[in-house]
Structure formats: structure tokens, C-alpha cells
């Protein structure tokens, strides 16, 4: 039996960027059998192809068999701002829903990801567009969109949940619901990776692949505050431009601060939508003031009571501090091994991170960092001393794990964002496990919500997320999650 894992349609479906790395295709040495899910009959002329580059790689024979050759150069979608994107290899036949063969998640590393070829794939007939061609890029985009629109979050029966022997759910009662639906007719998001909340309870969402900052009212009304076409221009409203905005934070006056990832800048957005550049210029690494400072793909951002910003400078594997006047310094991280990073606790300039992303700050100015490639939650004291609060396992790789428990006994897989409540409890987006985890001030880790990959509202122990990416908390302790793979904003009420 081939080693493989198949998932439903993911966040990579509608993306359009394309790069061409070498991609290993591992299989059992036998052809994959393509067949009709209803009749069990083999399907001839089913295509395997790269959606991103519209290139057919192979087609099935009369017996429904198709062979993907190893070590071919295959195109796949990799969101420049999101190192956790899925690869993009499809099987499709006219009149059937397209099927995505999912790989290991990308990790922002210069590695060769692997797609595992399954022994068989069942295609289901499309009821919406049975005549659309699966080799036409626009037709596929439409078919995928329609398919996604039918995959609504739904109440889930407890008997269908994914169970883990090491899952220790929080003792508190939680309920997950969908606040804003990015696939509905009234609102669309595309790879949202940051959330902030103002005093009135409005959400601000970094809509990464739409290059916009969106506002979601307490009633769920969605509007665009700033941004439009991809670019780097300052300005007001739609005249301003972003390039894959990621993390977002808000000050007491309602000003937003955005990690504009692919512009390598920190941008400021006023409550009226006026956008300016606080600091940053071209890609690189340099401390300094304003445009003299340099970042490389900043992602997470947090703000303290004095309006100092703390930025997860992911590409440089450092945590940077930005004063209200735009003066940039390095708080922690040695920058060892660009992109991949390393792992080491210790004083600021000796510590190492592996693609740090989410960042949060407590009342004592301790920082907490989602150290994605190291699958750990790190703590940075005000003096820059770095320690590991929770997490264990392999470092600097795509491997992670899942286990609840105290400190180093707990495991995460690609944690991407983090927030904190008034009592000092941390809430972590454990993206690779599609769960929301809770960490008490003493480092005890439990699962707050999520039971496996999917999309289901309901009690925390049966709700499902699909590659969540960002999290924020309001004044009442409610959590809001950007459920990236399903283009939705989810709400978690803790009782």
C-alpha cells in the first residue's frame, strides 16, 4: 500500500502564484486506479495536472490506471507570504468534481516537498457543472469555487469526531460558530492570516491574498477598510496598496499596525483607512529608523501599553522591536540559517528561532512566540532572555506532533498564532493539527477546540477547523479564529 494522506479541497485551491521547485512523487510502483465513486467503474482519460500552471502530466488508460513518475518538475501553488501552503496536484475528469492530492505542508524551507501517490482515487460526479472541462483553468476555478460553497460549516455529531488518545480537552465549556463566511455571496476572504479587535467589538482581518484590510462589524457585516491592488503605495482606502498583509495589531486609539509581509514593511492604518509606512524598505536585515530598517517577510505583530510594536521577522528568524517613532532594534534571535533557522534558548542575541510567526504580550511585557518550524511556544522576558514554555519533538523541520500535557510533554505542529487573556492563559493556533490549544500560565497544555481537519460548528470537542492561521480575543474573552482553509472567521465562546 502506498504511503499517503488525502485531504479535501484546501486553501491552495484558488491561488494563482506559481513556482517550480523539484518535487518528489513517491508511490508504490503501481499505477493509481481512478474510478467512479458511485459505480466503481474505472475512468479513462482522467487527468493528473498542476492547476497552477495548467499543465497535464498524465492521463488514465482504459483500466483507469495512471502513473505519476518520480522526480518530475511539477508546478504547485506556494503563497509567498504563507510558508505553510499546500502543494497543488490534481486529478480530474470532465463531469466530475476535481480531486486534490495533498502533500506535506510547506514549511518555508528550501526543501523538496513530497506528494504521496495513493493506490486509488474515487471521483464523484459534479451536479453543478457536469460539462466543464477539467483541463481548462477558468472552468476548474469555477468548479472549485462552487464545490467549496457547498462545504458549509455544519453542526457535527460527536460520533464522527477524530479522536486522539493524548487529547486532554479543556475543562471549560466552549462553543464554536461561524461569524463571517468567506465563501458566501456577501463576503469573500482569501487566505486571511491576521485578526485584531477594537473596543467596539469590530474585527479587522488581514485578507492576505486579496491584499486588503477588512472590517467585520459585531453583526458580521464585512467591508474593506484599506487596500486593493497588490503594491506598496501609501494612501487612503482603496488607493493604498499592500502585498500579502499578514499579522495585524491595534492600539488604544484604534490605529492598526500591519505586517506587510511581501513588502517587508510595517504599515499603519488609521481608523479612517489612511495608510502610511512606519518602518521598513527592501528585503534584508538592518536595525535603524524608518526606511533604514530592513525586514524579511515579517508576519506576527503585537503591541504593548506604550505603543511599542514587537514583530516576528520570520525570514530573519528574529524578534524585532519598533518604537512609536519607527526606531527598530533586535530583541531576540541570532538569525542563524536564514529561513530554516535553528533552536536555542538563552540570552537574546544567542537564542534561535525557526520561522517565528504569531506573537503576543502579557501585562508584565513578557512576549510569547509561536515558533512554527520548531513546533514550540517560546517566552521572551523583557530583558530578552528566551525560554521554551511548551512543546517538544523535532526542531527545524516539517515534522511535528500532537499531545496535551505539561510543558515539554506537549506537542504542536506548526503553531502559527497566539493570543492571551486577562488571566494569562495563552490560546494557540495549532495549524498543523487544526486545533486551538490552551496553555495555562504554568505551561499546562490542553485542547480548547477542534477534533481534526474539517469544518464543523458545535461544542469544542467536536468542532472542526481546516488549517486555521490566526487568533484574537475580545474584552469578554471570546476568541476569533481565521479558519484559513475554509475562508471563514470562526468564533469560540468560553463559558
Buried (B, 14 or more C-beta within 10 A) or exposed (E): EBEBEEBBBBBBBBBEBBEEBEBBBBBBEEBBBBBBBEEEEBBBBBBBBBBBBBEEBBBBBEEBBBBBEEEEEBBBBBBBBBBBBBBBBBBBBBBBBBBBBBBBBBBBBEBEBBBBBBEBBBBEEBEEBEEBBBBEBEBBBBBBEBBBBEBBBEEBEEEEBBEBEEBBBBEEEBBBEBBBBBBBEEBBBBBBBBBBBBEEBBBBBBBBBBBBBBBBEEEBEBEBBBBBEBEBEEBBBBBBBBBBBBBBBBBEEBBBBBBBBBBBBBBBBBEEBBBEBBBBBEBEBBBBEBBBBBBBBBBBBBBBEEBBBBBBBBBBBBBBBBBEEBBBEBBBBBBBEEBBBBBBBBBBEBBBBBBBBBBBBBEEBBBBBBBBBBBBBBBBBEEBBBEBBBBBBBBBBBBBBBBBBEBBBBBBBBBBBBBBBEEBBBBBBBBBBBBBBBBBEEBBBBBBBBBBBBBBBBBBBBBBBBBBBBBBBBEEBBBBBBBBBBBBBBBBBBE
